[in-house]
């Protein structure tokens, strides 16, 4: 199977929020965009609009492995990451309300049902004009339809994509040892390469841990961008959702 690889620069056009971490009343977005979120945003798979069941990663992402499609997490570029803070209050402004356990009651005679979502707090968002980079691996050499804009996060915020093709320097991946500076999804690395992982920075964010500055040994694709920069990407990356609980 022939392979096409693209380097994609993502520019946030609006503040973007993911509930990566909750610390008391603060709901934080970590400085990374996961590759599963990017996969849905690119339109490679679509979940039902109304869905009350567990996450659909296995149903939605496993078919992409058979198609040979893959996208890495997005890493923010040095000096191009900014945060924005906001407050929210979803409490009722009705004439009467009272606090019940984990809920706000709006009627005097009826006990409110507990709600499993925050009713007030602060949120940390990725600010507009922040810029990140990720890589897309696609089967075939013909250029597919590459979206120029996507929507991301809880608020469906708009982002712009700028695509650059990588010219592969070899027809097959070559055995190498590399330090990969950008984020990788640890669950998506081949087992043989993951066993060589010696040093890394870990971001333990559900549903799968992300690693950065990872020293890996194994087969790598090597490509050159139009500007001359050389990029090394681990070969054999795939959606490792079958290992997720």
TAMODA-V65014 format. One record per pair of residues at least 12 apart in sequence whose C-alpha atoms are under 10 Angstrom apart, sorted by the first residue. I is the first residue (numbers start at 1). J is the second residue. Records with the same first field share a line. If there is no record, write none. Layout:
BEGIN
I->J + J
END
This chain:
BEGIN
1->68 + 139 + 140 + 141
2->68 + 138 + 139 + 140 + 141 + 142 + 171 + 172
3->68 + 69 + 137 + 138 + 139 + 140 + 141 + 142 + 168 + 171 + 172
4->69 + 136 + 137 + 138 + 139 + 140 + 141 + 142 + 143 + 144 + 165 + 166 + 167 + 168
5->70 + 71 + 135 + 136 + 137 + 138 + 139 + 140 + 141 + 163 + 164 + 165 + 166 + 167 + 168 + 221 + 223 + 233
6->71 + 134 + 135 + 136 + 137 + 138 + 162 + 163 + 164 + 165 + 166 + 167 + 223 + 225
7->133 + 134 + 135 + 136 + 137 + 161 + 162 + 163 + 164 + 165 + 166 + 225 + 231
8->71 + 74 + 132 + 133 + 134 + 135 + 136 + 160 + 161 + 162 + 163 + 164 + 165
9->74 + 75 + 76 + 77 + 131 + 132 + 133 + 134 + 135 + 160 + 161 + 162 + 163 + 164
10->74 + 75 + 76 + 77 + 129 + 130 + 131 + 132 + 133 + 134 + 148 + 149 + 150 + 159 + 160 + 161 + 162 + 163
11->76 + 80 + 128 + 129 + 130 + 131 + 132 + 133 + 149 + 158 + 159 + 160 + 161 + 162
12->81 + 126 + 127 + 128 + 129 + 130 + 131 + 132 + 149 + 150 + 151 + 152 + 157 + 158 + 159 + 160 + 161
13->127 + 128 + 129 + 130 + 131 + 149 + 151 + 157 + 158 + 159 + 160
14->125 + 126 + 127 + 128 + 129 + 130 + 151 + 152 + 155 + 156 + 157 + 158 + 159
15->82 + 83 + 84 + 85 + 124 + 125 + 126 + 127 + 128 + 129 + 130 + 152 + 153 + 155 + 156 + 157 + 158 + 159
16->29 + 83 + 84 + 124 + 125 + 126 + 127 + 128 + 130 + 151 + 152 + 153 + 154 + 155 + 156 + 157 + 158 + 159
17->29 + 30 + 84 + 123 + 124 + 125 + 126 + 127 + 152 + 153 + 154 + 155 + 156 + 157
18->30 + 31 + 32 + 33 + 34 + 37 + 123 + 124 + 125 + 126 + 152 + 153 + 154 + 155
19->123 + 124 + 125 + 153 + 154
20->32 + 33 + 34 + 124 + 204 + 205 + 206
21->124 + 205 + 206
22->123
23->122
24->121 + 122
25->87 + 118 + 119 + 120 + 121 + 122 + 123
26->85 + 86 + 87 + 120 + 121 + 122 + 123 + 124
27->85 + 86 + 87 + 118 + 121 + 122 + 123 + 124 + 125
28->83 + 85 + 122 + 123 + 124 + 125 + 126
29->83 + 84 + 123 + 124 + 125 + 126 + 153
30->83 + 124 + 125 + 126 + 203 + 205
31->74 + 75 + 76 + 81 + 82 + 83 + 125 + 126 + 132 + 203
32->73 + 74 + 75 + 76 + 81 + 126 + 132 + 133 + 183 + 203 + 205 + 210
33->72 + 73 + 74 + 75 + 76 + 126 + 132 + 133 + 134 + 152 + 153 + 183
34->71 + 72 + 73 + 74 + 75 + 134 + 183 + 184 + 185 + 205 + 206 + 207 + 208 + 209 + 210
35->70 + 71 + 72 + 73 + 74 + 134 + 135 + 136 + 183 + 184 + 185 + 208 + 210 + 239
36->57 + 60 + 61 + 70 + 71 + 72 + 73 + 185 + 207 + 208 + 239 + 241
37->71 + 73 + 74 + 151 + 152 + 153
38->71 + 72 + 73 + 74 + 134 + 150 + 151 + 152 + 153
39->60 + 61 + 64 + 69 + 70 + 71 + 72 + 73 + 136
40->60 + 61 + 150 + 151 + 152
41->147 + 149 + 150 + 151 + 152 + 153 + 156 + 159
42->71 + 146 + 147 + 148 + 149 + 150 + 151 + 152
43->147 + 150 + 151
44->60 + 61 + 63 + 64 + 69 + 70
45->57 + 59 + 60 + 61 + 63 + 64
46->60 + 61
47->59 + 60
55->207
56->241
57->207 + 239 + 240 + 241 + 242 + 244
58->239 + 240 + 241 + 242 + 243 + 244
59->241 + 242
60->241
61->238 + 239 + 240 + 241 + 242
62->238 + 239 + 240 + 241 + 242
63->239
64->138 + 238 + 239
65->237 + 238 + 239 + 240
66->238
67->138 + 139
68->137 + 138 + 139 + 140 + 236 + 237 + 238
69->136 + 137 + 138 + 139 + 237 + 238 + 239
70->135 + 136 + 137 + 138 + 139 + 188 + 236 + 237 + 238 + 239
71->134 + 135 + 136 + 137 + 138 + 184 + 185 + 237 + 238 + 239
72->133 + 134 + 135 + 136 + 137 + 182 + 183 + 184 + 185 + 188 + 233 + 237 + 238 + 239
73->132 + 133 + 134 + 135 + 136 + 182 + 183 + 184 + 185 + 210 + 211
74->131 + 132 + 133 + 134 + 135 + 182 + 183 + 184
75->131 + 132 + 133 + 134 + 135 + 181 + 182 + 183 + 184 + 212
76->130 + 131 + 132 + 133 + 134 + 182 + 183
77->130 + 131 + 132 + 133 + 182
78->131 + 132
79->130 + 131
80->127 + 129 + 130 + 131 + 132
81->126 + 127 + 128 + 129 + 130 + 131 + 132
82->125 + 126 + 127 + 128 + 129 + 130 + 131
83->124 + 125 + 126 + 127 + 128 + 130
84->123 + 124 + 125 + 126 + 127 + 128
85->122 + 123 + 124 + 125 + 126 + 127
86->121 + 122 + 123 + 124 + 125
87->120 + 121 + 122 + 123 + 124
88->118 + 119 + 120 + 121 + 122 + 123
89->118 + 119 + 120 + 121 + 122
90->117 + 118 + 119 + 120 + 121
91->103 + 104 + 118 + 119 + 120
92->104 + 105 + 106 + 119
93->106
94->106
96->108
98->111 + 112
99->111 + 112
100->112 + 113 + 114
101->113 + 114 + 115
102->114 + 115 + 116 + 117 + 118 + 119
103->115 + 116 + 117 + 118 + 119
104->119
125->153
126->153
128->157 + 158 + 159
129->159 + 160
130->159
131->159 + 160 + 161
132->161
133->161 + 162 + 163 + 182 + 183
134->163 + 182 + 183 + 184
135->163 + 164 + 165 + 166 + 182 + 233
136->163 + 165
137->233 + 237 + 238
143->165
146->161 + 162 + 163
147->160 + 161 + 162 + 163
148->160 + 161 + 162 + 163
149->161 + 162
164->225 + 226 + 227
165->223 + 224 + 225 + 226
166->222 + 223 + 224 + 225 + 226 + 228 + 229 + 230 + 231
167->222 + 223 + 224 + 225 + 226 + 228 + 230 + 231
168->221 + 222 + 223 + 224 + 225 + 230 + 231 + 232
169->221 + 222 + 223 + 224 + 230
170->221 + 222 + 223
171->221 + 222
172->219 + 220 + 221 + 222 + 235
173->218 + 219 + 220 + 221 + 222 + 232 + 233 + 234 + 235 + 236
174->218 + 219 + 220 + 221 + 222 + 234 + 235
175->217 + 218 + 219 + 220 + 221 + 234 + 235
176->216 + 217 + 218 + 219 + 220 + 221 + 222 + 232 + 234
177->196 + 215 + 216 + 217 + 218 + 219 + 220 + 232 + 234
178->213 + 214 + 215 + 216 + 217 + 218 + 219 + 220 + 232 + 233 + 234
179->197 + 199 + 200 + 212 + 213 + 214 + 215 + 216 + 217 + 232
180->200 + 211 + 212 + 213 + 214 + 215 + 216 + 231 + 232 + 233 + 234
181->200 + 201 + 211 + 212 + 213 + 214 + 215
182->210 + 211 + 212 + 213 + 214 + 233
183->201 + 202 + 203 + 210 + 211 + 212 + 213 + 214
184->202 + 209 + 210 + 211 + 212 + 213 + 214 + 233 + 234 + 237
185->203 + 208 + 209 + 210 + 211 + 212 + 237 + 238 + 239 + 240
186->202 + 203 + 204 + 208 + 209 + 210 + 211 + 212 + 214 + 237 + 240
187->207 + 208 + 209 + 210 + 211 + 237 + 238 + 239 + 240 + 241 + 242 + 243 + 244
188->208 + 209 + 210 + 236 + 237 + 238 + 239 + 240 + 241 + 242 + 243
189->234 + 235 + 236 + 237 + 238 + 239 + 240
190->218 + 219 + 234 + 235 + 236 + 237 + 238 + 240
191->236 + 237
192->217 + 218 + 219
193->215 + 216 + 217 + 218 + 219 + 234 + 235 + 236 + 237
194->214 + 215 + 216 + 217 + 218
195->216 + 217 + 218
196->214 + 215 + 216 + 217 + 218
197->211 + 214 + 215 + 216 + 217
198->214 + 215 + 216 + 217
199->211 + 212 + 213 + 214 + 215 + 216
200->212 + 213 + 214 + 215 + 216
201->213 + 214
202->214
206->244
207->241 + 244 + 245
208->240 + 241 + 243 + 244 + 245
216->234
217->234
218->234 + 235 + 236
219->232 + 233 + 234 + 235 + 236
220->232 + 233 + 234 + 235 + 236
221->233 + 234 + 235 + 236
222->234 + 235
END
